Amino acid sequence: MEKFRIGKYEEVDVLGYGTWLIGGNSSPDYSRDEYYVKVLTTAFELGYRLIDTAEYYGGGHTEELVGKALKKFNREEFFIISKVWPTHLHYDDVLKAAENSLRRLELKHVDLYLIHWPNPNVPIEETVSALERLVEEGKVRYIGVSNFSVQQLKEAIEATRKYDIVANEVKYSVWDRRVEDELLPFAEQNNVRIIAYTPLERGKGVKGTILDEMAKKYGKTVNQIALNYLISMKTIPIPKAEKREHMIENLGAVGWRIGEEDLNMIKRSL
Ligand SMILES: NC(=O)c1ccc[n+]([C@@H]2O[C@H](COP(=O)([O-])OP(=O)(O)OC[C@H]3O[C@@H](n4cnc5c(N)ncnc54)[C@H](OP(=O)(O)O)[C@@H]3O)[C@@H](O)[C@H]2O)c1
């Protein structure tokens, strides 16, 4: 898999795998564990190694399923992302939330730990300070944020003392390019990698003439063009897919690039 730099030293896959709705929505669904572990196992067998989860997903059960599926694989090959929910952003709550995620994932550390959403009622310094402690303790390798605006990201960066904010996970797709004006350039200048969630607009099959044209030109599917666009913009899309054929199709977005002129044409047309 092609790699992108994250933080100063880490190289990670340019395409990841999302886990929202695997094992429930905001509360656990224990009724299909075998099926979900199989789904995750298939994704790992196909080569997905950057895995996005959160304490919120399935009310914690998604992390349990990820942990279960990971057991048959070499953990060191994986880059596991989890997130702390905005009601847990006071210092002690962050530490507790991370412990709980590690217990559910059955891991000694997560690779990247994100603040899932900003919470204006908790000083960002307090949360960041707890995140930094988790790095000190080896429970988290890198720290970051999610759904942060430019201003909020700036404040998070300013709140760090020792460790950098290495990522901001935000909604971004070829059909929803709002982050391109300000957030993308700001993130690039500050060495913050953008992770693109809902990169396929939840598989709604949104099509556009220009994307169909590009799909034909490159011999790819519209979804592969859509994901490759995000990779070409130096961001990491994390599509979620339960179906094996979707997982395979999405992997086909890697290993080639849309040409500069075509990228510009897509930007002009959508
Ligand atoms: N940080 C945040 O606040 C936040 C918010 C939302 C999402 N996320 C993360 O981002 C991940 C991805 O976002 P998302 O799940 O919202 O949306 P998404 O990845 O854009 O869409 C997932 C949906 O698209 C379908 N799909 C996947 N590949 C496809 C393909 N090649 N062709 C047709 N349909 C396809 C999937 O179907 P099947 O499952 O049936 O295969 C699923 O229904 C989440 O799982 C989560 O990890 C983070």
The ligand as an SDF file (V2000), in Angstrom:
LIG
                    3D

 48 52  0  0  0  0  0  0  0  0999 V2000
  -14.9400   11.2890   13.0900 N   0  0  0  0  0  0  0  0  0  0  0  0
  -16.2300   11.3110   12.8580 C   0  0  0  0  0  0  0  0  0  0  0  0
  -17.0020   12.1060   13.4200 O   0  0  0  0  0  0  0  0  0  0  0  0
  -16.8030   10.3430   11.8790 C   0  0  0  0  0  0  0  0  0  0  0  0
  -18.1160   10.5180   11.3810 C   0  0  0  0  0  0  0  0  0  0  0  0
  -18.5980    9.6110   10.4450 C   0  0  0  0  0  0  0  0  0  0  0  0
  -17.7910    8.5650   10.0280 C   0  0  0  0  0  0  0  0  0  0  0  0
  -16.5260    8.3960   10.5480 N   0  0  0  0  0  0  0  0  0  0  0  0
  -15.6580    7.2660   10.1380 C   0  0  0  0  0  0  0  0  0  0  0  0
  -15.5740    7.2350    8.7310 O   0  0  0  0  0  0  0  0  0  0  0  0
  -15.9690    5.9620    8.2570 C   0  0  0  0  0  0  0  0  0  0  0  0
  -16.5740    6.0580    6.8710 C   0  0  0  0  0  0  0  0  0  0  0  0
  -17.6790    6.9090    6.8450 O   0  0  0  0  0  0  0  0  0  0  0  0
  -19.1860    6.3940    6.7540 P   0  0  0  0  0  0  0  0  0  0  0  0
  -19.2790    5.0130    7.2590 O   0  0  0  0  0  0  0  0  0  0  0  0
  -20.0010    7.4420    7.3720 O   0  0  0  0  0  0  0  0  0  0  0  0
  -19.5180    6.4740    5.1910 O   0  0  0  0  0  0  0  0  0  0  0  0
  -18.8840    5.9030    3.8390 P   0  0  0  0  0  0  0  0  0  0  0  0
  -17.6180    5.1830    4.0910 O   0  0  0  0  0  0  0  0  0  0  0  0
  -18.8850    7.0330    2.8800 O   0  0  0  0  0  0  0  0  0  0  0  0
  -20.0110    4.9000    3.3510 O   0  0  0  0  0  0  0  0  0  0  0  0
  -20.2350    3.6260    3.8960 C   0  0  0  0  0  0  0  0  0  0  0  0
  -21.3790    3.0120    3.1070 C   0  0  0  0  0  0  0  0  0  0  0  0
  -20.9950    2.9430    1.7320 O   0  0  0  0  0  0  0  0  0  0  0  0
  -21.1060    1.6350    1.2640 C   0  0  0  0  0  0  0  0  0  0  0  0
  -19.9720    1.3670    0.3650 N   0  0  0  0  0  0  0  0  0  0  0  0
  -18.6740    1.2330    0.7130 C   0  0  0  0  0  0  0  0  0  0  0  0
  -17.9230    1.0120   -0.3720 N   0  0  0  0  0  0  0  0  0  0  0  0
  -18.7740    1.0130   -1.4310 C   0  0  0  0  0  0  0  0  0  0  0  0
  -18.6050    0.8310   -2.8160 C   0  0  0  0  0  0  0  0  0  0  0  0
  -17.3960    0.6220   -3.3280 N   0  0  0  0  0  0  0  0  0  0  0  0
  -19.7230    0.8950   -3.6160 N   0  0  0  0  0  0  0  0  0  0  0  0
  -20.9540    1.1180   -3.1020 C   0  0  0  0  0  0  0  0  0  0  0  0
  -21.1690    1.3030   -1.7790 N   0  0  0  0  0  0  0  0  0  0  0  0
  -20.0860    1.2430   -0.9640 C   0  0  0  0  0  0  0  0  0  0  0  0
  -21.0880    0.7200    2.4710 C   0  0  0  0  0  0  0  0  0  0  0  0
  -21.8400   -0.4320    2.1930 O   0  0  0  0  0  0  0  0  0  0  0  0
  -21.5650   -1.8670    2.8850 P   0  0  0  0  0  0  0  0  0  0  0  0
  -21.2010   -1.5970    4.3170 O   0  0  0  0  0  0  0  0  0  0  0  0
  -22.8530   -2.5610    2.7050 O   0  0  0  0  0  0  0  0  0  0  0  0
  -20.4460   -2.5530    2.1320 O   0  0  0  0  0  0  0  0  0  0  0  0
  -21.7360    1.6030    3.5230 C   0  0  0  0  0  0  0  0  0  0  0  0
  -23.1400    1.4980    3.4600 O   0  0  0  0  0  0  0  0  0  0  0  0
  -16.9300    5.4810    9.3420 C   0  0  0  0  0  0  0  0  0  0  0  0
  -17.1840    4.1030    9.2740 O   0  0  0  0  0  0  0  0  0  0  0  0
  -16.2050    5.9130   10.5840 C   0  0  0  0  0  0  0  0  0  0  0  0
  -15.1350    5.0310   10.8790 O   0  0  0  0  0  0  0  0  0  0  0  0
  -16.0290    9.2930   11.4420 C   0  0  0  0  0  0  0  0  0  0  0  0
  1  2  1  0
  2  3  2  0
  2  4  1  0
  4  5  1  0
  4 48  2  0
  5  6  2  0
  6  7  1  0
  7  8  2  0
  8  9  1  0
  8 48  1  0
  9 10  1  0
  9 46  1  0
 10 11  1  0
 11 12  1  0
 11 44  1  0
 12 13  1  0
 13 14  1  0
 14 15  2  0
 14 16  1  0
 14 17  1  0
 17 18  1  0
 18 19  2  0
 18 20  1  0
 18 21  1  0
 21 22  1  0
 22 23  1  0
 23 24  1  0
 23 42  1  0
 24 25  1  0
 25 26  1  0
 25 36  1  0
 26 27  1  0
 26 35  1  0
 27 28  2  0
 28 29  1  0
 29 30  1  0
 29 35  2  0
 30 31  1  0
 30 32  2  0
 32 33  1  0
 33 34  2  0
 34 35  1  0
 36 37  1  0
 36 42  1  0
 37 38  1  0
 38 39  2  0
 38 40  1  0
 38 41  1  0
 42 43  1  0
 44 45  1  0
 44 46  1  0
 46 47  1  0
M  CHG  2   8   1  16  -1
M  END
$$$$
